Amino acid sequence: MDSIMGRNINDGYFEVDYLEDGVYLVVRKPVGKGKMVDESEVLDTIRKKQIKSFDAKVISYVVKTASGVAEKIAPPQTPEKINATVAISVSEDKMRAFMTIYPPIGGKDLSIQELIQALKQSGVIFGVKKDVLQSMAEYPVYNESVCIAEGISAQNGKNGTIQFFVDVNKDRKPTILEDGSVNYRELDYIENVSKDQKLCQLMPPESGKPGKTVAGIDIQALDGKPATIKRGRNVYLSQDETELYSNLDGQIQYLDGKVSVFSSFEVPADVDNSTGNINFIGNVTVRGNVLSGFTIEAGGNVEVHGVVEGAVIKAEGDIILRRGMNGVGKGTLIAGGDIVSKYIENSIVIARGSIKAEAVMHSDIKCGTILELGGKKGLLVGGNVKVGKEVSAKVIGSPMATVTNLEVGVDPTLRDRYKQLRDELKVMEPSVKKSMQAIEILRKFETAGVLTDDKKELLAKSIRSKAFYESKIAEHKVEIQQIEEKLKSVSEGKIRAAMTIFPGVKASIGSASLYVKENLSRCTLYNDGADVRVGAL
């Protein structure tokens, strides 16, 4: 007698018995919440046993009644000896193969040679787990899918990198003193280098390692991409173009992936009538003040030890004001990097990087990353502030409900660049059209054989102009598309106040806005996808 138990001890089960007068089936009911015997499972077993001339109607009746009484389902016959069988399945990506062994019924188990042959017939020839295969042959696990082979995944090579031998990412955080004030005098921002000093070198990329499926098919891997060094000013490459050196004694700047070294220009006193405006390719240091009406433009950093009045300072690098700035409504700071100042008042300030100060008052601010107000005051009050990622302060607004507009979440320099690109496209596209019209007319003269030397020069110029503008237009359109994708992304900007946000503050994060109508203490404002919410600090 063969007894087929359920999966659970309370499940129903059935038995098949070979007697002299025929083959009998008995089905037992489940106990409690156990499962009934499934008719398809009974029929599957009977077919595997190769029972001949069975009566399907009787089998169906016995399964449905589950009376526990044996019923004859087939004429007398000798039980067939059925050997174990095996099924092989392969994952969709061809990286894993699985083996399922079905038990013998009075017959023999499968030998290891038969299992190997089954794998080969299924196309599995690589990554076979020999120890698992041996175990399955000696101690077979029935009716369970076992991973019997695994391929090797392709490993793409790592990209090349740039190894720096100087500190190009100095900590730009001023020192906070014991009394809570900030030391803006000892900033140690400048990384000095010497002539012919090695600045960085290219580390080669790694080759990829190919893989292979269980079917023995090779999987190609991508090799790592080589890194590139962007040469800025006053640097030179080694002969093999893998190392970068300084061309002079000066200060290193690493901005937008470009390495430059700048010499320094020092103003020993004030920037005033005695000096006039300053325009220098490198770094500029002013030991005194910068008076109203004067301009400083620098290819590197600008550092001012005194006070900046209603002046204009433009730097491709950082702007460091050790005391501060009162721009009297016309002072302007524009930095390609960060801006650090003790205070900023009544000024226009644009920084591609971060802005750090103790107080910003009644100013128009555009900041690419983080506006951080610390020290004793940590104050932000009045004006219009647009920041790419985060505003962090102690106090925002004032008890007098001073109007203070904050926009966080989109880099304002990105919007400016987008407008600039669109405006330039409007100019260049008509220029291409004009060049094409000129070329078309001059080609007709050329075909007619009446093209003078002056007209030949004009044709060549028109062709060059058309190619130039078409190239620039293509570049602009790619950059515009990239900016549009960034502008569409969900804002993750935050506004943090360690003490108070006063009424009069309008906080916009992404497309959502909040008008503060009552004091908010120690909180974070964030965009939950629909509205500006107030959360814990």
Summary of the structure (lengths in Angstrom):
residues: 537
radius of gyration: 39.9
end to end distance: 73.8
largest distance: 126.6
contacts: 1754
relative contact order: 0.05
helix: 21%
strand: 39%
